[in-house]
Amino acid sequence: MVPRKVKKIAWRLVHLAIIINFLLNIAYCALQVFVVFNPGTGGPLFGGAVDMELDFFLKRRLYAIEFWITFLGFAIYMALTEILPARQRFENDSS
């Protein structure tokens, strides 16, 4: 039988690994969009998107979509595992 403390540490490590995975994927996608697939202009493309090759533009767009999906997943994960339990503890302590 595994002690309760060991289980708690194991779940903390899994939680930390999930958070690190989300953050690394967000950083990787941001790097791809703003550095690797950068047409040479800093910041938004504005009219520069018209002059880009379609393949280049689509790859950049796919990384941007992946960034937002990962960011949304991270926000939902943090809301369910950190924010909601903290709010419930606060409400239980205040009553």
N, CA, C and O of each residue as an XYZ file, in Angstrom:
380
protein
N       0.847     -1.184      0.000
C       0.000      0.000      0.000
C       0.885      1.237      0.000
O       1.814      1.354      0.799
N       0.587      2.145     -0.895
C       1.378      3.365     -1.048
C       0.895      4.404     -0.032
O      -0.303      4.667      0.082
N       1.839      4.986      0.698
C       1.434      6.009      1.674
C       0.769      7.200      0.997
O       1.037      7.510     -0.164
N      -0.092      7.848      1.740
C      -0.850      8.991      1.222
C       0.073     10.125      0.782
O      -0.192     10.784     -0.224
N       1.133     10.353      1.512
C       2.071     11.440      1.182
C       2.749     11.190     -0.164
O       2.957     12.123     -0.939
N       3.094      9.936     -0.440
C       3.736      9.589     -1.712
C       2.765      9.809     -2.868
O       3.157     10.304     -3.925
N       1.497      9.441     -2.669
C       0.492      9.678     -3.703
C       0.323     11.165     -3.975
O       0.195     11.582     -5.126
N       0.322     11.957     -2.918
C       0.166     13.406     -3.069
C       1.343     13.995     -3.851
O       1.149     14.845     -4.720
N       2.542     13.551     -3.548
C       3.732     14.030     -4.264
C       3.677     13.589     -5.732
O       4.020     14.361     -6.627
N       3.248     12.356     -5.971
C       3.157     11.856     -7.348
C       2.159     12.680     -8.157
O       2.443     13.038     -9.300
N       0.996     12.985     -7.585
C       0.004     13.796     -8.298
C       0.504     15.210     -8.518
O       0.212     15.808     -9.553
N       1.257     15.763     -7.563
C       1.853     17.093     -7.750
C       2.830     17.085     -8.919
O       2.868     18.036     -9.700
N       3.622     16.018     -9.048
C       4.569     15.908    -10.158
C       3.845     15.790    -11.505
O       4.272     16.384    -12.496
N       2.759     15.031    -11.538
C       1.968     14.916    -12.767
C       1.374     16.284    -13.117
O       1.413     16.698    -14.276
N       0.830     16.977    -12.132
C       0.256     18.320    -12.323
C       1.327     19.272    -12.855
O       1.077     20.026    -13.796
N       2.489     19.242    -12.271
C       3.591     20.102    -12.707
C       4.038     19.755    -14.130
O       4.337     20.651    -14.920
N       4.085     18.476    -14.456
C       4.469     18.057    -15.807
C       3.455     18.547    -16.837
O       3.840     18.965    -17.929
N       2.173     18.503    -16.505
C       1.138     18.995    -17.424
C       1.286     20.493    -17.638
O       1.190     20.966    -18.771
N       1.517     21.241    -16.572
C       1.683     22.692    -16.688
C       2.919     23.024    -17.517
O       2.865     23.897    -18.384
N       4.026     22.341    -17.263
C       5.250     22.578    -18.036
C       5.026     22.256    -19.506
O       5.502     22.983    -20.378
N       4.307     21.175    -19.791
C       4.006     20.813    -21.173
C       3.198     21.914    -21.866
O       3.509     22.289    -22.996
N       2.175     22.426    -21.203
C       1.393     23.526    -21.768
C       2.275     24.741    -22.042
O       2.224     25.315    -23.129
N       3.083     25.131    -21.057
C       3.907     26.336    -21.214
C       4.948     26.182    -22.315
O       5.206     27.126    -23.062
N       5.548     24.997    -22.421
C       6.519     24.770    -23.495
C       5.860     24.825    -24.866
O       6.436     25.370    -25.808
N       4.661     24.266    -24.988
C       3.967     24.303    -26.268
C       3.567     25.734    -26.633
O       3.663     26.122    -27.797
N       3.125     26.513    -25.661
C       2.789     27.915    -25.910
C       4.027     28.672    -26.363
O       3.971     29.430    -27.332
N       5.147     28.474    -25.671
C       6.386     29.157    -26.048
C       6.861     28.720    -27.433
O       7.310     29.552    -28.220
N       6.768     27.433    -27.737
C       7.189     26.923    -29.044
C       6.356     27.531    -30.167
O       6.903     27.975    -31.177
N       5.049     27.551    -29.997
C       4.175     28.120    -31.034
C       4.428     29.610    -31.215
O       4.439     30.106    -32.342
N       4.630     30.329    -30.113
C       4.929     31.758    -30.213
C       6.251     31.970    -30.946
O       6.369     32.885    -31.761
N       7.235     31.138    -30.665
C       8.518     31.227    -31.358
C       8.335     30.992    -32.862
O       8.908     31.715    -33.677
N       7.550     29.999    -33.222
C       7.323     29.709    -34.642
C       6.628     30.876    -35.344
O       7.007     31.249    -36.454
N       5.618     31.448    -34.701
C       4.853     32.521    -35.336
C       5.665     33.804    -35.449
O       5.656     34.454    -36.494
N       6.366     34.173    -34.386
C       7.007     35.486    -34.351
C       8.478     35.499    -34.762
O       9.033     36.568    -35.018
N       9.116     34.332    -34.830
C      10.537     34.308    -35.192
C      10.766     33.496    -36.467
O      11.303     34.021    -37.442
N      10.370     32.237    -36.470
C      10.670     31.349    -37.595
C       9.867     31.734    -38.838
O      10.430     31.862    -39.926
N       8.577     31.917    -38.682
C       7.726     32.265    -39.818
C       7.437     33.765    -39.853
O       6.314     34.189    -40.124
N       8.448     34.538    -39.581
C       8.338     35.991    -39.606
C       8.828     36.480    -40.961
O       9.955     36.170    -41.345
N       8.023     37.231    -41.695
C       8.435     37.664    -43.032
C       9.453     38.801    -43.014
O       9.781     39.347    -44.067
N       9.950     39.161    -41.854
C      10.950     40.220    -41.777
C      10.431     41.479    -41.114
O      11.214     42.340    -40.713
N       9.125     41.592    -40.997
C       8.538     42.744    -40.307
C       8.185     42.324    -38.898
O       7.643     41.240    -38.683
N       8.484     43.165    -37.954
C       8.114     42.865    -36.582
C       6.653     43.186    -36.340
O       6.130     44.158    -36.884
N       6.000     42.387    -35.537
C       4.620     42.671    -35.195
C       3.622     42.108    -36.179
O       3.910     41.133    -36.873
N       2.444     42.717    -36.247
C       1.376     42.215    -37.117
C       1.729     42.322    -38.592
O       2.573     43.128    -38.984
N       1.080     41.508    -39.396
C       1.371     41.488    -40.825
C       0.695     42.625    -41.579
O       1.276     43.181    -42.511
N      -0.523     42.973    -41.188
C      -1.341     43.960    -41.894
C      -1.360     43.639    -43.384
O      -1.796     42.547    -43.751
N      -0.917     44.522    -44.248
C      -0.947     44.293    -45.689
C       0.119     43.328    -46.171
O       0.059     42.874    -47.313
N       1.092     43.003    -45.331
C       2.166     42.091    -45.727
C       1.679     40.679    -45.993
O       2.373     39.900    -46.647
N       0.495     40.335    -45.496
C      -0.041     38.994    -45.714
C      -0.369     38.759    -47.179
O      -0.364     37.616    -47.637
N      -0.652     39.812    -47.915
C      -0.998     39.681    -49.336
C       0.220     39.249    -50.147
O       0.083     38.498    -51.113
N       1.397     39.711    -49.769
C       2.616     39.431    -50.522
C       3.287     38.115    -50.140
O       4.253     37.712    -50.787
N       2.801     37.442    -49.111
C       3.422     36.194    -48.656
C       3.033     35.030    -49.552
O       1.971     35.032    -50.174
N       3.909     34.038    -49.606
C       3.567     32.786    -50.277
C       2.473     32.102    -49.468
O       2.459     32.185    -48.240
N       1.571     31.437    -50.147
C       0.441     30.799    -49.482
C       0.904     29.735    -48.494
O       0.374     29.651    -47.387
N       1.885     28.923    -48.877
C       2.394     27.867    -48.005
C       2.966     28.458    -46.707
O       2.693     27.960    -45.615
N       3.745     29.499    -46.842
C       4.346     30.181    -45.683
C       3.255     30.755    -44.779
O       3.306     30.604    -43.558
N       2.275     31.409    -45.384
C       1.182     32.025    -44.645
C       0.365     30.976    -43.895
O       0.010     31.184    -42.735
N       0.064     29.856    -44.542
C      -0.738     28.813    -43.915
C      -0.005     28.144    -42.756
O      -0.616     27.831    -41.734
N       1.299     27.922    -42.908
C       2.068     27.351    -41.801
C       2.055     28.283    -40.600
O       1.893     27.846    -39.461
N       2.225     29.556    -40.864
C       2.206     30.555    -39.781
C       0.844     30.578    -39.099
O       0.752     30.647    -37.874
N      -0.205     30.520    -39.901
C      -1.575     30.541    -39.374
C      -1.858     29.295    -38.551
O      -2.509     29.384    -37.510
N      -1.382     28.131    -38.995
C      -1.601     26.896    -38.242
C      -0.901     26.930    -36.886
O      -1.449     26.453    -35.892
N       0.307     27.493    -36.840
C       0.983     27.633    -35.547
C       0.243     28.611    -34.646
O       0.187     28.413    -33.432
N      -0.322     29.657    -35.222
C      -1.090     30.612    -34.427
C      -2.340     29.947    -33.858
O      -2.693     30.177    -32.701
N      -3.008     29.128    -34.659
C      -4.192     28.408    -34.176
C      -3.800     27.428    -33.078
O      -4.493     27.316    -32.067
N      -2.686     26.716    -33.275
C      -2.215     25.790    -32.242
C      -1.906     26.537    -30.949
O      -2.191     26.040    -29.859
N      -1.321     27.732    -31.067
C      -1.032     28.553    -29.891
C      -2.314     28.842    -29.124
O      -2.358     28.654    -27.908
N      -3.353     29.295    -29.810
C      -4.591     29.674    -29.128
C      -5.312     28.470    -28.548
O      -5.915     28.574    -27.480
N      -5.266     27.334    -29.225
C      -5.891     26.125    -28.680
C      -5.156     25.681    -27.416
O      -5.788     25.320    -26.424
N      -3.838     25.707    -27.451
C      -3.046     25.331    -26.272
C      -3.287     26.307    -25.128
O      -3.427     25.899    -23.975
N      -3.333     27.596    -25.449
C      -3.581     28.605    -24.420
C      -4.954     28.406    -23.791
O      -5.099     28.520    -22.574
N      -5.953     28.114    -24.598
C      -7.296     27.855    -24.086
C      -7.315     26.608    -23.202
O      -7.926     26.614    -22.134
N      -6.651     25.545    -23.643
C      -6.572     24.337    -22.830
C      -5.876     24.591    -21.500
O      -6.293     24.072    -20.465
N      -4.819     25.388    -21.533
C      -4.095     25.733    -20.306
C      -4.990     26.533    -19.365
O      -5.006     26.286    -18.159
N      -5.734     27.492    -19.917
C      -6.627     28.307    -19.087
C      -7.714     27.448    -18.440
O      -8.031     27.629    -17.264
N      -8.276     26.526    -19.195
C      -9.311     25.639    -18.645
C      -8.713     24.721    -17.585
O      -9.309     24.519    -16.527
N      -7.546     24.169    -17.864
C      -6.887     23.285    -16.893
C      -6.596     24.023    -15.585
O      -6.854     23.500    -14.501
N      -6.060     25.235    -15.691
C      -5.760     26.007    -14.485
C      -7.037     26.385    -13.735
O      -7.054     26.392    -12.504
N      -8.096     26.697    -14.464
C      -9.363     27.040    -13.817
C      -9.916     25.855    -13.035
O     -10.432     26.020    -11.929
N      -9.809     24.669    -13.609
C     -10.357     23.489    -12.945
C      -9.493     22.964    -11.808
O     -10.012     22.413    -10.837
N      -8.180     23.129    -11.922
C      -7.292     22.529    -10.917
C      -6.785     23.507     -9.864
O      -6.403     23.085     -8.773
N      -6.772     24.788    -10.162
C      -6.217     25.765     -9.217
C      -7.240     26.797     -8.763
O      -7.431     26.997     -7.564
N      -7.892     27.445     -9.707
C      -8.749     28.577     -9.367
C     -10.039     28.127     -8.690
O     -10.407     28.667     -7.647
N     -10.731     27.146     -9.268
C     -11.984     26.664     -8.692
C     -11.792     26.086     -7.284
O     -12.566     26.435     -6.393
N     -10.803     25.223     -7.040
C     -10.599     24.729     -5.675
C     -10.234     25.848     -4.691
O     -10.677     25.821     -3.543
N      -9.442     26.819     -5.119
C      -9.087     27.930     -4.226
C     -10.319     28.757     -3.884
O     -10.479     29.201     -2.747
N     -11.183     28.960     -4.860
C     -12.416     29.717     -4.621
C     -13.320     28.971     -3.648
O     -13.919     29.578     -2.760
N     -13.419     27.653     -3.817
C     -14.264     26.856     -2.914
C     -13.705     26.882     -1.495
O     -14.471     26.971     -0.536
N     -12.371     26.805     -1.345
C     -11.765     26.885     -0.013
C     -12.045     28.250      0.613
O     -12.352     28.335      1.802
N     -11.940     29.312     -0.177
C     -12.202     30.655      0.315
C     -13.643     30.793      0.767
O     -13.894     31.365      1.827
N     -14.596     30.289      0.000
C     -16.000     30.374      0.364
C     -16.292     29.539      1.607
O     -17.103     29.947      2.438
N     -15.658     28.393      1.752
C     -15.876     27.558      2.937
C     -15.273     28.197      4.195
O     -15.838     28.084      5.283
N     -14.134     28.864      4.045
C     -13.487     29.511      5.180
C     -14.247     30.760      5.642
O     -14.272     31.070      6.833
N     -14.859     31.467      4.702
C     -15.542     32.717      5.036
C     -16.923     32.479      5.623
O     -17.495     33.392      6.219
N     -17.480     31.273      5.473
C     -18.822     31.032      6.027
C     -18.798     30.406      7.392
O     -19.853     30.150      7.973
